[in-house]
Each structure stands twice: as C-alpha cells, then as structure tokens.
Amino acid sequence: MGRLLGVRARLRWVHLVLGGALLMPYFLLSQVVVGMVAGGANVLISLPLSLAAYAAALPLAAATAVSPLVRPMSVAAVRAMCGVPGERLAEGPARSWAARGRTAAWWTLHLGVGALVSALSLGVPPMAVVLLAVPFVPALRGTGLGVGWFSTEAEPYIAPLLGAGLLTGLVLCVAGSGALLARLAPVLLGPTAADRLAAAEERAADLAVRNRLARELHDAVGHALSAVTLQANAARRVLDSDPGFVREALTAIEDTARRTVGELDVVLGLLRDGDPARPDAAPAPTLDADLDGLLARTRAAGTPVHADLDPGPTGGWAQLPVIVSREAYRIVQEGLSNALRHGGGPVDVRIAVRTGPGEDPAHGGRGEKERNGPVELEITMTNPPAASEGREPRTTGGRGLRGAAERASLLGGRIEAGPHGDRWRLRAVLPLSAGTR
C-alpha cells in the first residue's frame, strides 16, 4: 500500500497532474486547428476529435522542448517529486543536440502521460462515487449515467464492485505511470558524455583555484609565522645584552606582521565569491618591490643570508614579466622559510637571468659556447642541512616545496630540491617567456 498510496506515490501523482496542466496550452492550440480541419466541429464533445487534438499537441510540445532551459526545470521537478537521486540527473542546461533530443522525449512523455492521468483523475473518482452510491440512492438507477457496464443501470449489487474496481484501476494506473517516469528519468535526463566532461572540467578548475589559494596561504602565512617565531626567539636570547638587535628584531616582526595581514586580506578576498579584496589591500609581492625586505627580515631572524643578484640583460627585476617575478618571489620565500625552520647555518641565495644553450647554426647542433637559447630566471639557494637547537629536522619536502613545484610547473619551469654535497639545495628555473604567453 505504501508504493500505491505512500508519500512518494502521491508526489508522483502530483508530478503527472502538473504534466497534464503543462500540455493544456498545446492542446488548446491543436484543438483550434483540428476543429478548423473538421469544418468547425466542436472538438470537446467528440472523443475522436479530442484524441486527434491530443495527438497533434504532442509534436508541438516536443518542438518547444529543444530549449536548453527545459532540462533544468524538468530535473528540478523530478528531484522534488519523483524520488530520483540527484547524482543520476544532469546539471544545468542541455548543451548538445543529443541532450536536447533526450530532453524533448522526456518532456513529451511527461506531458502526454500526465494528460491521460489528469483526465482519469478528473473523470474516474466522480463515477466511482456514483457507482458506490447506487445501492443506497434509488434515484440514481434511472439517470443513465456512465458507459456500458460502468453505468448506473448496472445491478445494484454489482455497481459498488465496479466503482471499487474503477478506483483500484486508477490507483494502479497512476502508480505504474509514476514508476515508469521515475525509471526513465535517469535515461532521458541523465548526464551525457559532454555533461560529464563539463563537470570534470569544472571540478578541475575549482581544484586549481583551491590549490592556488592553499599555496598563497601557506607561503604568506607560513613564512611569516616561521620568521616571527625565530625573530622573537633571537630577541629573547639577547634581550639584556644587545638592545639594538632586539629593536631591529621587533621592527622586523612588526613589518612582517603588517605585510602578512595585507597578503592575507588579498587571499581572503579571493575566497569570497564575488567579494574582491579591499582597494587598500597589499598587492602580490614581487622580486622588484619586495625581495630586499624579504632578505632583511630573514637576516633579522638571526640567519645570515648572502645574496648574489644578477638581473642580466633585462636591466633590473622590474623588467621581468609580472607573473614570473611574483612566482619567483614566492619560491625564494619558501626556500628561506625552510632555511629558517630546518637549516643550521648561513644561506646562499643566487638569482640570475641567464640565456640557455641554443642551436649552433654552423654545426647544426646545440652549441657549447653559443648562448642564444631561451632566456631563463635561475634561482639557487643552499644552506647546511644540519638542524640546530630548536629547529625541525630537514625532510625531503612538504606542502611548501610541492607548492613551489606547482608554481614553477604552471610557468613551464622546474624545481629541484634535496641534498647537494654537504648542503641542502633548492634550484628553480623559470622561462621568462612564460610571462608573455
């Protein structure tokens, strides 16, 4: 009884009745056309003409169902009333003609079956009630209501059985029709190959954005926390003996915190959909504008840093493509952050613009002395790997190095990180042409 009269069955009944209501505009239009063809006959009082108008209305419904917006509306109704799991139905408008054709088939089936069920729902219950009342209301026996066996002229003891049979048949018809549509909905409204591809691309784009935000948070906040922790630790150790260093460390802590708040504001603005960062939020740091400050804050934490900076033929870091300069800064920041957390001595940083080996026209091969290849930005950072007191032991790399590798990969570059002789080395090569593509 639950399948025939339960909540789901009743919702499917409502869904079918809605389909019948949606067919009415098409039916009224086809009724006018059929009446004109039949010489002005009244279609409503003629069963054959009514059926002809019904049949003519279905192609009209199918033609209008090729609109891309029909599928989202149908999917929403099926999810709400037919009990079909949402993952089995497609999301969004139909993109391909194949999907639109399947949607048109569903729309026609829903409206066509819904119109029949609606007609039965309107006609059967009153007739069934009359038949059930025949034994108790003698006046009904002479009215001549009904058709054939199902009429008030039936024997009084048979009429109630016929009425109950009508109601049972209606319930079975409605339940069967609702179950049929629920079974066909995933077939006709389910995702196509194009829908699955679009969903996969959307998930990939969303994952890329999330990974980007995770990298930004890790690089900005993680480095700041490491630097501030070590700066505060160094200041605490010499609090009584070197007030000048303490003042320098506190100034570096203040500057680091202020800059990190600005960078965090930018990232949080990206996290809020449609809510950009404040106009006064700090711009993304670059080599030209922020490298000197990064090196100074690292030195203020108590770690000596020797920097060898060679912008080469570019004329300065300001001439680098913005995206390369920004990602290079983050890579240097990650290397210094690791050196602060895990290193045990001074850090050597070399950032240089160089020209890779190109083709030697005279010999038709790669020249050893010719330097006419692609221009690249090379970052090399080395420091002793031994952990000192209060610092974490060096590993093969965590989220930060993976994030740096992703940054380099997005630009077409590469990163190498690991032991190099008696030191730990981080080396990144970024093609400068990546910033102009």
Secondary structure, DSSP 8 states (H G I E B T S, - for coil): -HHHHSHHHHHHHHHHHHHHHHHHHHHHHHHHHHHHHTTS--GGG-HHHHHHHHHHHHHHHHHHTTSTTHHHHHHHHHHHHT---GGGS--SS--SHHHHHHHHHHHHHHHHHHHHHHHHHHHHHHHHHHHHHTTT-GGGGGS--EETTEETTS-TTTHHHHHHHHHHHHHHHHHHHHHHHHHHHHHHHS--HHHHHHHHHHHHHHHHHHHHHHHHHIIIIIHHHHHHHHHHHHHHHTTTT-HHHHHHHHHHHHHHHHHHHHHHHHHHHHHSTT----TTS-----HHHHHHHHHHHHHHTT--EEEEEE-GGGSSGGGS-HHHHHHHHHHHHHHHHHHHHH--S-EEEEEEEEE---EETTTTEE-SS---S-EEEEEEEEE-----TTS----S--HHHHHHHHHHHHTT-EEEEEEETTEEEEEEEEEGGGGG-
